[in-house]
Amino acid sequence: MKEYREALQCFSFILEKDKDDAAAWRGKGMVHMALKEYPDALDCFQKALMRNSSDIQAILGSADALYAQGSYSSSCRSYARALEIEPELLQAWLGRGSCALKMSDQSEALLSFQSALALDQKNVSALIGRAEALLQMNRTAEALASYDLALLQDPLSPAAWAGRGDALMAEEDIANASTAYEKTLQGEPGNLRALLGGADAYLKSSRPEEALPLLDRALSIDSRNIGAWQAGGDIRYAMNDCLASLQHYDRALELDSNSSPAWAGRGDSLYCAGDSDQALASYWRALTLQPNSSRAILGLADIFYAAGDYNQSLYYYRQAVAVDSESIHSYIGQGNSICAMQRYNQSLPIFERALDLDPNNREALLGKGLVLIAQENHSVALECFKSLVAIDPHSYAAYSNLGSLQAAMGDYDDAAESLEAACRINASVGDLWHNLATIYYRSGRYSQSAEAFKKATDLNGEDASAWIGLGLAQNLSGMPDEAMKSFERAITIDPRNKDAHYNLGLALAGLDRSKEALEAFERVLEIDPEEPLTRYAANLTLSRMKGAA
């Protein structure tokens, strides 16, 4: 730093003697560039050019200073001026290509870097620049080839490794992309592109916790990086930390209030936090800025679906497919919306389209299976649910669905095995025990049924139907006194439950407590005067009472 200041003093001394010394102005400009004093550097280069308009180094210096200040269009014109004077000037072609990339003119960038490579086919900067242009043009295979050529020349190039990581991410080769980002960070620990790319790779691998350290490093390097704050929101959202994700998106919007991805992410966070109205407002804002934001469109669709407005949800899921024809979420949303409207024949091919994209998608398999059940195509539905269990053997829901279907098909032994597996995985879901108890009951395993119903009532103590089931199983297991207590508990929960009163009446009649049984049957008839079975049981009990008298 001290040497640069001394150099500036020397050039200033020279210029005091001769203000028309173009070389001194150029030299002073280069010192300012080294000090990153770009406005002063540009001023010096322009003064040099006023004295010698063909000074190629001053033209290049001016272009570099403009580029450093973000004046890419003006910088590009300066590089073009240098090429008019010296058409085979490698530095000018490289600079022109870099400016074109910044202005998203990929064709011009590609042409410039190709021209640079015609002068030096092993130039690493040109190979990387060409790869960047190809990557922006979605020509990822060609981009990868160019990055690889750059790495042949410089195996440790952080820029080439980082770019290679992005190209691999575009091809959904997440494992190799992660390796590329790691290589980048070995050579340049503070490379923002690799830090954010690596975090995204972890996120797409469903490992958001491992993404956090990379994100924190990125923000410690550049706390005003909008992409980092948005990535932080995505990571926190994936971890179901709705409020933390909202804070990250809000910070991104403080830096750029017109960021559509941040508005869409904010909508997701608000919806996750239960604020549907504010979520809708954020999604609309995202779509105002970017009409084809698939994330915002899907957010709207999900909100309408949850609200029961299936026509609106279907409309937006279809819009999402129009934007991204490979969005599995969109197809599943369409299928679920159509199912909710009981148009099963229309929903089946949509779930099958989702499965074409991802044969192991659990939601699509579940949707297809439920549609097939509605169509009474049980054998094919059974294969769907068996696939679900194979894909996720630790999912109690998968076993529960399989067991329920097996029971509906009359296969009680297999149904019991499936529901037993579900209960082993998650013993805290009362409905699982209720369903298992019902299967045991239907297959005549009354003692096991009573045990399972007991667990169901322990977990769902206010479920009258579970108490009735428990009473029935107890009665058939030779425990009539316990059965009566269970029926009475059901009546306490639901005084107008005619099944509870009826079964209590049967239990009392079985104990020859005919008067109490008759009272129970009469209570059923008060609730439902047209109940024929109860009327028959009441008359039978009354006849027994008269016979006993």
N, C-alpha and C positions, 0 to 999 in steps of 0.2 A: 504493500500500500504506500509506504514512504517513498519507494523508488518511483511509483507512478506520479506522485505529487511533485517530486523533483523534476520528472520528465515534463510535466505540464509547465512548470516554471521556466524550464529551458526553452520550450516552444513559444511561450509567451514572450520571453526575452528576444527570441529571433524575430517574432512578428512585430515587436515594438520597433525593431530596426527596419523591417520590410513587411508591410501588411499585404503585399501582393505575392508572398512566397507560398505558392499552392502546396508545395510539399510539406511546409511547416503546418499549414492548416490541416492537411490530411493526417500528418503525424499526430497532431494534437487531438484530432477526432478519434484516432485509434486508441489513444490513451484513455480518453473518456469512455470508449466502448469497454475497455478492460475494467474500468471502474463501474461499469453498468450505469453510467450517467448518459442515458441515451438522447435526451433532448439536446444537451450540450454537444454530444458527438455529432448529431445530425446537423446542428448549426455550423460546426467546423467543416464537415464534408461539403455542405452547400457552398460555403465560402471558398473552399478549394476549387469547386466546380465553376464558380463564377470567374476564377482566374484561369482555369484550364478545363473546359467542358469535356475533354476527351480523357481525363485522368481516370483510367479504368479502376484503380484501387479506391479512389474517392467515390466513384459510382457504386462500387460494391459495398463500401462502408456505409454510404447513404441508404442503400437497400437493406443492409443488415440492421441499421438503426431504426428504420421504419418498421421492419418486421418485429423487432424487439418491443416496439410500442403498440403493436397490434394494428398498424396501418398496412394491411396486407395488399390491398389494391395498389397503393402508391409504391410499396416495396416491389411488387411484381413488375410495375412499369420501369423501375430502376434496373432490375435484373434484365429486362428486355432491352433496355438501352445499352447495357454492357454487352449483350449478345450481338447487337447491331455492329458494335465496334470490333468485337472478337468472338465470332460464332462458335469457336471451339473452347470456350472458357468453361471448364468443368464446374467451378464454384457458382457461376451464374445459372447454369442449368439446374444444379441442386437447389439453389435458392428459389428459383422460379417454381420448381416442383413443390417445394415446401409451402410457398404462398398459395398455390393452387389448392393444395390439400386443405389449408385453413379456410379457404373460401368455398370448400365442397365442390370444387371443379375437378372431379376425379379424372376426366378424360385428358384435360390439360396437364394435370399432375403426372399421369402415366406417360404422356408424350415427353415431358421434360425429363423424367427419370430415365426413360429409354434412351433419350439423346445423351444423357450423362454416361450411361452404360456403353454407348457406342464409342465414347472416348476412353472409358476405363471399365472394362467388363467385370472387374473384381472390386469395384468401389463399394465398400460396405454401406455407406450412406445412401448411394443410389439404389442398391439392392433392397435396403429396408424401405426407402421411399416408394419404390415400385410396389413392394408388398403392401404397404399401407394403402396405396391407391386401389389396388386390386381387392383388398379386404373391404374397403368402403363401397366397392362396386359389387359386393357379395360374390366375388370370384375366389372363394376361400381356398380351393385346391391350388390355384396358381399362386395365391398369396403365400401359402405354406411353402411352396417350392422356392419362392424368392427369399423368404426368411431363412430357409435351410441353406441356400447358397451364401447368404450373408454370414451364417454361422460357420460355414466351411472356411471363410476368410478370417473370421474373428469368433472363435468358439465361446468366448466369454461376453459377447456383446449384450448388455442388459436390454437395449432397445429391440434387438432381434428376438430375444427370448420372450420379452413382454408381448411383442406383436404376435409371435407364434402362439402364445397362450390365448390371446383374443381370437385368433383364427380357429384354434381347436375348440374354444367355447362355442363359436358359431357353428361348428360341425357337431356339437354336443358330445365331444370327446373330453369329458370333464376330468378324467383321471390324468390324461397326458397334459391337459391344460394346466392342472395344478402343479405338475412337475415343471412345466415351463416357467410358471410364475415363481416357483421356488428357486430355479436357476437364476432368474432375474434378481431376486432379493439377495442371493449369495454374492452377486457382484455389486449390487447397488441396493442396500437395505432400505433406503428411503424412496424407492421408485413407486410413485403414487399409482401408476397404471397397474403394476404388479400387485400392490397391496389391495387395491379395489377389485382387481380381477380375481385374485386368490380368495378374497372374501366372498365374491359371487360364486366361485366354484364350490366353496364349502356350503353356501346357501342352497345351491342347486343339488348338492349331494345330501340334503336334509341334515346338515351338521352346522346349524347356525351358531352354536356355542363356540365352535372353533373359528368361526369367521370374526368374532368380536375383537380378538387381539389385533388382527390385521387392520380392522376398521379404526380402532383406537390409535394405532400408529399413524394411519393416514391422516386422521384429524389432528394429531399432535404436530404433524408436518405442515398441514394447511387447514386451519380451522375455518376457512371461508370456502372450502371446496364443496360446491353444491352436490356433486355426485356422491361425495362421501356421506353427507348428511342424509341423502335419499337412500343410499345403501344401508345406512344405520337404521333407518325406518323400516326397510324391508327385512333386515335381520331381526330386529326386535319384534316385528309383526309375526315372523315365522316362529318366534319363541312364545307367541301369545301374550306378549307384554304390550298390551294395547296403548297404555298411557305413555310408556317410554317411546314407542314407535311414533305416536302422535307428536311428541316433543321434537323428535328428529325431523319429521316432515315440516313442522312449523318453522324450525330453524332454517331448513332449505328454502322455504317460502319467504322468510325474512331477507334472504340473500337474493332471491329471484322470485318475485310474486307471480311471474308468468310461466312457472315450470309446471307443465301439465302432469308429468309423472309424480311430482310432489303432491299436487292436488288429488290425484287418483289414490295415491298411497294414504293421504290424509283421510279420504273417504273410507278406505278399508279400516283404518284405525278407529275412526268414529263409530263405524258400524259394529266393529268388534267390541267397542265399549258400550254398545247399546243405544247410541244416539243416531237413530235412522234419519231423522230430519236433517241434521247437520251433515250427515254422510251424503245424503242426496244432493245437498247444496254443493258439496265439494266435488262430487262426480260431475254435476252439471258444469261447474267451473272448468274442470279438466277437459270436458268435451268442447267447451267454447274455445279453448286454446288449441286443442288437438282433436278434431272430430272423429278420428279413427283410433282413439285410445281404447284398446281392447280391455284394459284393466278397468277403466271407468264404465264402459258398457256392461261388462260382467258384473260390476258392483251394483249398477242399477237393476240388472236382471235379478240378482240375488235378493235385493231388497223387495222387489215386487213379488217374487216367489214366496218369500217368508211372510209377506202380507196377505197371501192368498189371491193375488191378482195374476192369475196364470196366463191370461191373454197378453198382458203387458210383459210379463217375464219371458214368455215365448218369443215375443217380438224382439226383445233386446238380446236374448240368446242367439237368435237368428242373425241379428246385426253383428254380434261378436264373431260368428262363423264367417260372415262375409268379409270381415277384417282379417281373420286368421282361420283358415280352413282346417288347421290341424290343432285347434284348441279343444282338448278333451273335455275340459270344464264346460265349454259351451254346448257340446253335444249332450253331455249328461244332464245339463240344465234343461235343454229342450225336451229330452226324454221324460224327465221328471215332471215338467210342466204339462206335457201332453197326457201323461199318466194321471195326473191330478184331475184332468178333465175327462178321465175314463175313456180316452181314445187309444186303447191299447194297441190296436193293429198299426197305428201310425207311429207309436213310440218304439216298437221293437227294432225296426231298421236303424233308428237313430242310435240306440244303445249298441247295436252291432257295428255301426260306423266308429263309435268310440273305441270299441274293442279291436277294430282293424288297426287303429293308431296305437293302442296299448292293450295287448291281449290279456294282461294281468291286472287291469284296472279294477279295483274292488268295487267302486261305486257303479261302474258300468255293468259288471257281472251281477251285482245285486239288483240293479234296475231291470236287466234282462230277465233275471230269475223271477222277480215279482210279476213282470208282465206275463211270462209264460204260465205262472200260477193262475193269474186272472183269466188266461185263455184255456185253462185246464189242461195244459200241456205239461203234465207233471214230470214225465220221464226226462225231457230236455231241461226243465227247470232244475231237476235233481243234479244234473251234470254241472250246471252253473254253480250251485251251492257247494258241490264237492270241490270244484275248482277254487272257490273262495277259501275253503278250509286248507287246501294244498298250498295256496299262495301265502296265507297268513294263519299258520297253525296255532298262533297265540291269541287269536281273536275270538272272544266268547260270542260275539254277535254272529260270526260266520257259523259256528257250531249251532247256535240257537236257531238261525234260519234253516239250516240243514235239518235239524231235529224236528222243527215244526212241519216242514214239508214231508218228511218221512212219516210223521204221525198222520198227516192228512191222507197219505197213501195207504194207511193201515199197517205200516211196518213199525210196530211199536218197539220191538227189540232194538233195531238200529236207531230209532228215535230216542230211546232211553240212553243209549251209548253216547249219542251226539250231545244230548242235553246234560248228561253227566260230565262230559268233557267241558262244556260251557261253564258249569258250576265249579269245576276244579280250577278253571282259569280265573273266574271272578265269582267268589262265593258271596258277594255282598249285594247282588241284584235279586231282589225278591221275586220278580217276574220269572226269572230262570227257574227258581225252585218251584214256583207255582206250576209252570209248564211241565217240569219233570214229574211233579206229584200227579198231575193229570194223566200223564202217560202211564205211570205206575198203576194208577187206579183203573184205567181202561184195560190194562193187561192183567188185572186181577192180583196185583202185588200190593195188597192193601196196607200191610204193615210199613213197607217202604214208602208208600204214598203218604201215610200219616206222618212219617218222619220228615218227608220233604215239605208237606204242607205246614208242619210246625215251624220249619226254618223260614218259609214264606211269611208266616204270620209274625215271626220274630222281627223280620225286616220291614214288612208292610202291615203294621198292627191295625191299621184302619181300613184294610181291604176286606169287606164283608164276604166277598166270594171266596177268599182264601180260607176264612173261618168255616164257611159252609163245606168247602172241600175237605178241610181237616175233620169236621164232624162226620161226614160221610165215610171217610177212610177209617176213622176211629170206630164207628159203629160196626163196620164190616170186619174190623180187626178184633172184635169182641170187647170193645171198651165203650159200652153205651153211656155210662155216666159221664165220661170225658166228652163224648159226642154231644150230649145235651148241653154241656157247658160251652162248647164251641158254637153250637147253633144259637144259644142265648147271647153269646158275645157278638155274633153277626147281627142279631136283632137290636142289640144296644147301639151298634154302629149305624144300622139302617132299619129303623122300626117298620118300614113298609116293604121290606124285602120278603116277598111271598115264598120264595124258595127256602129261606131260613125258617119261617113259620111252618111250612109244610114238612120239612125234614125233621124239625123238632117234634111235630105231631107224630110222625112215623116212629121216631125213637121212643117217645112216651108210650105209644101203643104197644111197641115191642116189649116194654117193661110192665105191661098190663096197667098202666096209669091212664085208663081210658078217658076219665073225665078231663084230665089236663090235656090229653091228646085232642079231644073234641074241641076244647077251647082254642087250641092252636089252629086246627082246621077251620074253625069258624072265623078266626082272624084272617086266614087266607081269603076266605069268601067275602069278607068285608072289603079287602083290598081289591079282589077281582071276583065279582059274583059269577062270572061266566067260566070259572076254572073247573072243567069237568072231572079231572083226576082227583082234585081235592074234595069235590062233592061226593065222589064215590068212596073215598077213604073215610070221610066224615060219616056217611051212612053206614059203612061197614063197622066203624067204631061204635056208633050208636046201637047197632044191632047186637054187638057183643055185650054192651052195657045192659041191654034189656034181657039178653040171655042169661047173663050172670045174676041178674035180679031174680 
